[in-house]
């Protein structure tokens, strides 16, 4: 005997009769939609990848800029103190660069006293000490050839006055 619940629930054989070809048509339309989603993804994926790589690269450039700023600030501050020389300043800068994953051999460090290349040891009180660090972007960038020209440089310069 059929219960009341069995009579209300459609059977598998009834489902084909009740919706006819409409059920099969809906399935085909979903298959076509799935194909268009793949095509849309194929167009959007390279753009999303390019944006992601660009964000990573810009972040790396900003990170290196902060490290160079820190190194030049520390080196210049050391250069303004009495009883310091250029080697001490350069060693300090190289240490900061190395600790932050930048090869110190790739960096160019310039030290000037009153806008002329000189040794900070000979500077007198009130003399202007200027320290500059320059590094090729290709040496610190992960994907430089894709985004930046090969001649691009990143530099930081700071000037302070010699103290007593």
Rosetta constraint file for C-alpha pairs under 8 A:
AtomPair CA 2 CA 6 HARMONIC 6.10 0.50
AtomPair CA 2 CA 7 HARMONIC 6.72 0.50
AtomPair CA 3 CA 7 HARMONIC 6.47 0.50
AtomPair CA 4 CA 8 HARMONIC 6.41 0.50
AtomPair CA 5 CA 9 HARMONIC 6.19 0.50
AtomPair CA 6 CA 10 HARMONIC 7.73 0.50
AtomPair CA 10 CA 14 HARMONIC 5.99 0.50
AtomPair CA 10 CA 15 HARMONIC 6.61 0.50
AtomPair CA 11 CA 15 HARMONIC 6.46 0.50
AtomPair CA 12 CA 16 HARMONIC 7.23 0.50
AtomPair CA 13 CA 17 HARMONIC 7.11 0.50
AtomPair CA 14 CA 18 HARMONIC 6.12 0.50
AtomPair CA 15 CA 19 HARMONIC 6.38 0.50
AtomPair CA 16 CA 20 HARMONIC 5.51 0.50
AtomPair CA 16 CA 23 HARMONIC 7.97 0.50
AtomPair CA 19 CA 23 HARMONIC 5.96 0.50
AtomPair CA 20 CA 24 HARMONIC 7.89 0.50
AtomPair CA 21 CA 25 HARMONIC 6.19 0.50
AtomPair CA 22 CA 26 HARMONIC 6.23 0.50
AtomPair CA 23 CA 27 HARMONIC 6.46 0.50
AtomPair CA 24 CA 28 HARMONIC 6.42 0.50
AtomPair CA 25 CA 29 HARMONIC 6.29 0.50
AtomPair CA 26 CA 30 HARMONIC 6.34 0.50
AtomPair CA 27 CA 31 HARMONIC 6.36 0.50
AtomPair CA 28 CA 32 HARMONIC 6.33 0.50
AtomPair CA 29 CA 33 HARMONIC 6.23 0.50
AtomPair CA 30 CA 34 HARMONIC 6.12 0.50
AtomPair CA 31 CA 35 HARMONIC 6.47 0.50
AtomPair CA 32 CA 36 HARMONIC 6.40 0.50
AtomPair CA 33 CA 37 HARMONIC 6.22 0.50
AtomPair CA 34 CA 38 HARMONIC 6.51 0.50
AtomPair CA 35 CA 39 HARMONIC 6.48 0.50
AtomPair CA 36 CA 40 HARMONIC 6.13 0.50
AtomPair CA 37 CA 41 HARMONIC 6.10 0.50
AtomPair CA 38 CA 42 HARMONIC 6.17 0.50
AtomPair CA 39 CA 43 HARMONIC 6.49 0.50
AtomPair CA 40 CA 44 HARMONIC 6.23 0.50
AtomPair CA 41 CA 45 HARMONIC 5.61 0.50
AtomPair CA 42 CA 46 HARMONIC 7.35 0.50
AtomPair CA 43 CA 47 HARMONIC 7.47 0.50
AtomPair CA 44 CA 48 HARMONIC 6.20 0.50
AtomPair CA 45 CA 49 HARMONIC 6.05 0.50
AtomPair CA 46 CA 50 HARMONIC 6.06 0.50
AtomPair CA 47 CA 51 HARMONIC 6.20 0.50
AtomPair CA 48 CA 52 HARMONIC 6.14 0.50
AtomPair CA 49 CA 53 HARMONIC 6.15 0.50
AtomPair CA 50 CA 54 HARMONIC 6.03 0.50
AtomPair CA 51 CA 55 HARMONIC 6.16 0.50
AtomPair CA 52 CA 56 HARMONIC 6.29 0.50
AtomPair CA 53 CA 57 HARMONIC 6.15 0.50
AtomPair CA 54 CA 58 HARMONIC 6.10 0.50
AtomPair CA 54 CA 147 HARMONIC 7.61 0.50
AtomPair CA 55 CA 59 HARMONIC 6.10 0.50
AtomPair CA 56 CA 60 HARMONIC 6.29 0.50
AtomPair CA 57 CA 61 HARMONIC 6.30 0.50
AtomPair CA 57 CA 141 HARMONIC 6.95 0.50
AtomPair CA 57 CA 142 HARMONIC 6.86 0.50
AtomPair CA 57 CA 143 HARMONIC 6.81 0.50
AtomPair CA 57 CA 144 HARMONIC 7.86 0.50
AtomPair CA 58 CA 62 HARMONIC 6.25 0.50
AtomPair CA 59 CA 63 HARMONIC 6.13 0.50
AtomPair CA 60 CA 64 HARMONIC 6.20 0.50
AtomPair CA 60 CA 141 HARMONIC 6.68 0.50
AtomPair CA 60 CA 142 HARMONIC 7.83 0.50
AtomPair CA 61 CA 65 HARMONIC 6.16 0.50
AtomPair CA 61 CA 137 HARMONIC 7.98 0.50
AtomPair CA 61 CA 140 HARMONIC 7.94 0.50
AtomPair CA 61 CA 141 HARMONIC 6.94 0.50
AtomPair CA 62 CA 66 HARMONIC 6.32 0.50
AtomPair CA 63 CA 67 HARMONIC 6.37 0.50
AtomPair CA 64 CA 68 HARMONIC 6.07 0.50
AtomPair CA 64 CA 140 HARMONIC 7.34 0.50
AtomPair CA 65 CA 69 HARMONIC 6.11 0.50
AtomPair CA 65 CA 154 HARMONIC 7.27 0.50
AtomPair CA 65 CA 155 HARMONIC 7.74 0.50
AtomPair CA 65 CA 156 HARMONIC 7.57 0.50
AtomPair CA 66 CA 70 HARMONIC 6.15 0.50
AtomPair CA 67 CA 71 HARMONIC 6.11 0.50
AtomPair CA 67 CA 96 HARMONIC 7.78 0.50
AtomPair CA 67 CA 97 HARMONIC 7.05 0.50
AtomPair CA 67 CA 100 HARMONIC 7.14 0.50
AtomPair CA 68 CA 72 HARMONIC 6.04 0.50
AtomPair CA 68 CA 97 HARMONIC 7.50 0.50
AtomPair CA 68 CA 133 HARMONIC 6.93 0.50
AtomPair CA 68 CA 155 HARMONIC 7.35 0.50
AtomPair CA 68 CA 156 HARMONIC 6.11 0.50
AtomPair CA 69 CA 73 HARMONIC 6.00 0.50
AtomPair CA 69 CA 156 HARMONIC 5.93 0.50
AtomPair CA 69 CA 157 HARMONIC 7.87 0.50
AtomPair CA 70 CA 74 HARMONIC 6.13 0.50
AtomPair CA 70 CA 96 HARMONIC 8.00 0.50
AtomPair CA 71 CA 75 HARMONIC 6.02 0.50
AtomPair CA 71 CA 92 HARMONIC 7.77 0.50
AtomPair CA 71 CA 93 HARMONIC 5.11 0.50
AtomPair CA 71 CA 96 HARMONIC 5.81 0.50
AtomPair CA 71 CA 97 HARMONIC 6.87 0.50
AtomPair CA 72 CA 76 HARMONIC 5.86 0.50
AtomPair CA 72 CA 93 HARMONIC 6.74 0.50
AtomPair CA 72 CA 131 HARMONIC 6.22 0.50
AtomPair CA 72 CA 132 HARMONIC 6.57 0.50
AtomPair CA 72 CA 133 HARMONIC 6.69 0.50
AtomPair CA 72 CA 156 HARMONIC 6.79 0.50
AtomPair CA 72 CA 157 HARMONIC 6.70 0.50
AtomPair CA 72 CA 158 HARMONIC 6.47 0.50
AtomPair CA 73 CA 77 HARMONIC 6.01 0.50
AtomPair CA 73 CA 158 HARMONIC 6.58 0.50
AtomPair CA 74 CA 78 HARMONIC 6.16 0.50
AtomPair CA 74 CA 92 HARMONIC 7.54 0.50
AtomPair CA 74 CA 93 HARMONIC 7.21 0.50
AtomPair CA 75 CA 79 HARMONIC 6.11 0.50
AtomPair CA 75 CA 89 HARMONIC 5.03 0.50
AtomPair CA 75 CA 90 HARMONIC 7.08 0.50
AtomPair CA 75 CA 92 HARMONIC 6.16 0.50
AtomPair CA 75 CA 93 HARMONIC 5.64 0.50
AtomPair CA 75 CA 131 HARMONIC 7.12 0.50
AtomPair CA 76 CA 80 HARMONIC 6.38 0.50
AtomPair CA 76 CA 89 HARMONIC 7.32 0.50
AtomPair CA 76 CA 129 HARMONIC 6.95 0.50
AtomPair CA 76 CA 130 HARMONIC 6.72 0.50
AtomPair CA 76 CA 131 HARMONIC 5.65 0.50
AtomPair CA 76 CA 158 HARMONIC 6.80 0.50
AtomPair CA 76 CA 159 HARMONIC 6.91 0.50
AtomPair CA 76 CA 160 HARMONIC 6.68 0.50
AtomPair CA 77 CA 81 HARMONIC 6.90 0.50
AtomPair CA 77 CA 160 HARMONIC 7.19 0.50
AtomPair CA 78 CA 84 HARMONIC 7.08 0.50
AtomPair CA 78 CA 89 HARMONIC 6.27 0.50
AtomPair CA 79 CA 84 HARMONIC 6.13 0.50
AtomPair CA 79 CA 85 HARMONIC 6.90 0.50
AtomPair CA 79 CA 86 HARMONIC 7.35 0.50
AtomPair CA 79 CA 89 HARMONIC 6.02 0.50
AtomPair CA 79 CA 120 HARMONIC 5.94 0.50
AtomPair CA 79 CA 129 HARMONIC 7.00 0.50
AtomPair CA 79 CA 162 HARMONIC 7.64 0.50
AtomPair CA 80 CA 84 HARMONIC 7.92 0.50
AtomPair CA 80 CA 120 HARMONIC 7.39 0.50
AtomPair CA 80 CA 129 HARMONIC 6.70 0.50
AtomPair CA 80 CA 160 HARMONIC 6.83 0.50
AtomPair CA 80 CA 161 HARMONIC 6.28 0.50
AtomPair CA 80 CA 162 HARMONIC 4.30 0.50
AtomPair CA 80 CA 163 HARMONIC 5.74 0.50
AtomPair CA 81 CA 162 HARMONIC 6.60 0.50
AtomPair CA 81 CA 163 HARMONIC 5.92 0.50
AtomPair CA 81 CA 164 HARMONIC 7.31 0.50
AtomPair CA 82 CA 121 HARMONIC 7.37 0.50
AtomPair CA 82 CA 162 HARMONIC 7.94 0.50
AtomPair CA 82 CA 163 HARMONIC 7.00 0.50
AtomPair CA 82 CA 164 HARMONIC 6.46 0.50
AtomPair CA 83 CA 121 HARMONIC 6.39 0.50
AtomPair CA 84 CA 88 HARMONIC 6.30 0.50
AtomPair CA 84 CA 89 HARMONIC 7.49 0.50
AtomPair CA 84 CA 120 HARMONIC 6.82 0.50
AtomPair CA 84 CA 121 HARMONIC 5.64 0.50
AtomPair CA 85 CA 89 HARMONIC 6.56 0.50
AtomPair CA 85 CA 119 HARMONIC 6.23 0.50
AtomPair CA 85 CA 120 HARMONIC 5.33 0.50
AtomPair CA 85 CA 121 HARMONIC 4.71 0.50
AtomPair CA 86 CA 90 HARMONIC 6.07 0.50
AtomPair CA 86 CA 111 HARMONIC 7.31 0.50
AtomPair CA 86 CA 119 HARMONIC 5.65 0.50
AtomPair CA 86 CA 120 HARMONIC 6.00 0.50
AtomPair CA 86 CA 121 HARMONIC 7.31 0.50
AtomPair CA 87 CA 91 HARMONIC 5.95 0.50
AtomPair CA 88 CA 92 HARMONIC 6.14 0.50
AtomPair CA 89 CA 93 HARMONIC 6.30 0.50
AtomPair CA 90 CA 94 HARMONIC 6.00 0.50
AtomPair CA 90 CA 109 HARMONIC 7.09 0.50
AtomPair CA 91 CA 95 HARMONIC 6.04 0.50
AtomPair CA 92 CA 96 HARMONIC 6.46 0.50
AtomPair CA 93 CA 97 HARMONIC 6.28 0.50
AtomPair CA 94 CA 98 HARMONIC 6.05 0.50
AtomPair CA 94 CA 104 HARMONIC 5.16 0.50
AtomPair CA 95 CA 99 HARMONIC 6.07 0.50
AtomPair CA 95 CA 104 HARMONIC 7.85 0.50
AtomPair CA 96 CA 100 HARMONIC 6.35 0.50
AtomPair CA 97 CA 101 HARMONIC 6.48 0.50
AtomPair CA 97 CA 102 HARMONIC 5.06 0.50
AtomPair CA 97 CA 103 HARMONIC 6.63 0.50
AtomPair CA 97 CA 104 HARMONIC 5.90 0.50
AtomPair CA 98 CA 102 HARMONIC 5.21 0.50
AtomPair CA 98 CA 103 HARMONIC 5.72 0.50
AtomPair CA 98 CA 104 HARMONIC 6.06 0.50
AtomPair CA 102 CA 106 HARMONIC 7.89 0.50
AtomPair CA 102 CA 140 HARMONIC 6.74 0.50
AtomPair CA 103 CA 107 HARMONIC 7.27 0.50
AtomPair CA 106 CA 135 HARMONIC 6.16 0.50
AtomPair CA 106 CA 136 HARMONIC 7.46 0.50
AtomPair CA 106 CA 139 HARMONIC 6.89 0.50
AtomPair CA 107 CA 133 HARMONIC 6.48 0.50
AtomPair CA 107 CA 134 HARMONIC 5.67 0.50
AtomPair CA 107 CA 135 HARMONIC 4.66 0.50
AtomPair CA 107 CA 136 HARMONIC 7.71 0.50
AtomPair CA 108 CA 132 HARMONIC 7.93 0.50
AtomPair CA 108 CA 133 HARMONIC 5.56 0.50
AtomPair CA 108 CA 134 HARMONIC 5.12 0.50
AtomPair CA 108 CA 135 HARMONIC 6.32 0.50
AtomPair CA 109 CA 131 HARMONIC 7.18 0.50
AtomPair CA 109 CA 132 HARMONIC 5.66 0.50
AtomPair CA 109 CA 133 HARMONIC 4.66 0.50
AtomPair CA 109 CA 134 HARMONIC 6.68 0.50
AtomPair CA 110 CA 117 HARMONIC 7.64 0.50
AtomPair CA 110 CA 131 HARMONIC 5.77 0.50
AtomPair CA 110 CA 132 HARMONIC 5.07 0.50
AtomPair CA 110 CA 133 HARMONIC 6.52 0.50
AtomPair CA 111 CA 117 HARMONIC 6.09 0.50
AtomPair CA 111 CA 118 HARMONIC 6.75 0.50
AtomPair CA 111 CA 119 HARMONIC 7.43 0.50
AtomPair CA 111 CA 120 HARMONIC 7.85 0.50
AtomPair CA 111 CA 129 HARMONIC 7.30 0.50
AtomPair CA 111 CA 130 HARMONIC 5.76 0.50
AtomPair CA 111 CA 131 HARMONIC 4.68 0.50
AtomPair CA 111 CA 132 HARMONIC 6.54 0.50
AtomPair CA 112 CA 116 HARMONIC 5.04 0.50
AtomPair CA 112 CA 117 HARMONIC 4.24 0.50
AtomPair CA 112 CA 118 HARMONIC 5.39 0.50
AtomPair CA 112 CA 119 HARMONIC 7.38 0.50
AtomPair CA 112 CA 120 HARMONIC 7.76 0.50
AtomPair CA 112 CA 129 HARMONIC 5.83 0.50
AtomPair CA 112 CA 130 HARMONIC 5.06 0.50
AtomPair CA 112 CA 131 HARMONIC 6.51 0.50
AtomPair CA 113 CA 117 HARMONIC 6.12 0.50
AtomPair CA 113 CA 118 HARMONIC 5.51 0.50
AtomPair CA 113 CA 119 HARMONIC 7.01 0.50
AtomPair CA 113 CA 120 HARMONIC 6.52 0.50
AtomPair CA 113 CA 123 HARMONIC 6.70 0.50
AtomPair CA 113 CA 127 HARMONIC 6.73 0.50
AtomPair CA 113 CA 128 HARMONIC 5.67 0.50
AtomPair CA 113 CA 129 HARMONIC 4.74 0.50
AtomPair CA 113 CA 130 HARMONIC 6.37 0.50
AtomPair CA 114 CA 127 HARMONIC 6.07 0.50
AtomPair CA 114 CA 128 HARMONIC 4.86 0.50
AtomPair CA 114 CA 129 HARMONIC 6.35 0.50
AtomPair CA 114 CA 130 HARMONIC 7.68 0.50
AtomPair CA 115 CA 128 HARMONIC 7.52 0.50
AtomPair CA 115 CA 129 HARMONIC 7.82 0.50
AtomPair CA 115 CA 130 HARMONIC 7.19 0.50
AtomPair CA 118 CA 122 HARMONIC 7.85 0.50
AtomPair CA 119 CA 123 HARMONIC 7.16 0.50
AtomPair CA 120 CA 129 HARMONIC 7.09 0.50
AtomPair CA 123 CA 127 HARMONIC 5.99 0.50
AtomPair CA 123 CA 162 HARMONIC 6.95 0.50
AtomPair CA 124 CA 162 HARMONIC 6.56 0.50
AtomPair CA 125 CA 161 HARMONIC 7.48 0.50
AtomPair CA 125 CA 162 HARMONIC 4.95 0.50
AtomPair CA 125 CA 163 HARMONIC 5.25 0.50
AtomPair CA 125 CA 164 HARMONIC 5.56 0.50
AtomPair CA 126 CA 161 HARMONIC 5.30 0.50
AtomPair CA 126 CA 162 HARMONIC 5.02 0.50
AtomPair CA 126 CA 163 HARMONIC 6.50 0.50
AtomPair CA 127 CA 161 HARMONIC 5.43 0.50
AtomPair CA 127 CA 162 HARMONIC 5.25 0.50
AtomPair CA 128 CA 159 HARMONIC 6.56 0.50
AtomPair CA 128 CA 160 HARMONIC 5.75 0.50
AtomPair CA 128 CA 161 HARMONIC 4.49 0.50
AtomPair CA 128 CA 162 HARMONIC 6.28 0.50
AtomPair CA 129 CA 159 HARMONIC 5.49 0.50
AtomPair CA 129 CA 160 HARMONIC 5.34 0.50
AtomPair CA 129 CA 161 HARMONIC 5.81 0.50
AtomPair CA 129 CA 162 HARMONIC 6.61 0.50
AtomPair CA 130 CA 157 HARMONIC 7.04 0.50
AtomPair CA 130 CA 158 HARMONIC 5.66 0.50
AtomPair CA 130 CA 159 HARMONIC 4.19 0.50
AtomPair CA 130 CA 160 HARMONIC 6.51 0.50
AtomPair CA 131 CA 157 HARMONIC 5.70 0.50
AtomPair CA 131 CA 158 HARMONIC 5.55 0.50
AtomPair CA 131 CA 159 HARMONIC 6.46 0.50
AtomPair CA 132 CA 155 HARMONIC 7.10 0.50
AtomPair CA 132 CA 156 HARMONIC 5.67 0.50
AtomPair CA 132 CA 157 HARMONIC 4.22 0.50
AtomPair CA 132 CA 158 HARMONIC 6.56 0.50
AtomPair CA 133 CA 155 HARMONIC 5.50 0.50
AtomPair CA 133 CA 156 HARMONIC 5.44 0.50
AtomPair CA 133 CA 157 HARMONIC 6.52 0.50
AtomPair CA 134 CA 153 HARMONIC 6.65 0.50
AtomPair CA 134 CA 154 HARMONIC 5.72 0.50
AtomPair CA 134 CA 155 HARMONIC 4.26 0.50
AtomPair CA 134 CA 156 HARMONIC 6.69 0.50
AtomPair CA 135 CA 139 HARMONIC 7.22 0.50
AtomPair CA 135 CA 140 HARMONIC 7.91 0.50
AtomPair CA 135 CA 153 HARMONIC 5.71 0.50
AtomPair CA 135 CA 154 HARMONIC 5.39 0.50
AtomPair CA 135 CA 155 HARMONIC 6.38 0.50
AtomPair CA 136 CA 140 HARMONIC 7.20 0.50
AtomPair CA 136 CA 151 HARMONIC 7.12 0.50
AtomPair CA 136 CA 152 HARMONIC 6.08 0.50
AtomPair CA 136 CA 153 HARMONIC 4.37 0.50
AtomPair CA 136 CA 154 HARMONIC 6.10 0.50
AtomPair CA 137 CA 141 HARMONIC 5.67 0.50
AtomPair CA 137 CA 144 HARMONIC 6.80 0.50
AtomPair CA 137 CA 148 HARMONIC 7.69 0.50
AtomPair CA 137 CA 150 HARMONIC 7.59 0.50
AtomPair CA 137 CA 151 HARMONIC 7.82 0.50
AtomPair CA 137 CA 152 HARMONIC 5.59 0.50
AtomPair CA 137 CA 153 HARMONIC 5.19 0.50
AtomPair CA 137 CA 154 HARMONIC 5.95 0.50
AtomPair CA 138 CA 142 HARMONIC 7.79 0.50
AtomPair CA 138 CA 143 HARMONIC 7.94 0.50
AtomPair CA 138 CA 144 HARMONIC 5.32 0.50
AtomPair CA 138 CA 145 HARMONIC 7.28 0.50
AtomPair CA 138 CA 150 HARMONIC 6.33 0.50
AtomPair CA 138 CA 152 HARMONIC 7.48 0.50
AtomPair CA 143 CA 147 HARMONIC 6.88 0.50
AtomPair CA 144 CA 148 HARMONIC 5.08 0.50
AtomPair CA 144 CA 149 HARMONIC 7.23 0.50
AtomPair CA 144 CA 150 HARMONIC 7.31 0.50
AtomPair CA 145 CA 149 HARMONIC 6.34 0.50
AtomPair CA 145 CA 150 HARMONIC 6.35 0.50
AtomPair CA 148 CA 152 HARMONIC 6.59 0.50
